[in-house]
């Protein structure tokens, strides 16, 4: 464990449940960046992260802000590998 890691305790009973590595240099901006999701057929789909919980990451097919586009969501387990969900390269 590195010295800058942060102890994490469960809120209801304060039980120690683990350690988290700070991501200050990254921040939360990566959640707003476009990503690619690997589909079952092997194709990559451009998506945006819609929700992150301790157990799942929910992404939405990129609709470019079109309010009339169908809302298509995919859910993958968290943590998710970059082989399944990766940041879109510029």
VENVENHU-V278297 format. One record per helix or strand of 2 or more residues. SS is the DSSP state (H for helix, E for strand). FROM is the first residue (numbers start at 1). TO is the last residue. Records with the same first field share a line. If there is no record, write none. Layout:
SS=FROM-TO / FROM-TO
//
This chain:
E=6-9 / 16-20 / 35-38 / 44-52 / 56-61 / 73-77 / 85-87
H=29-31
//
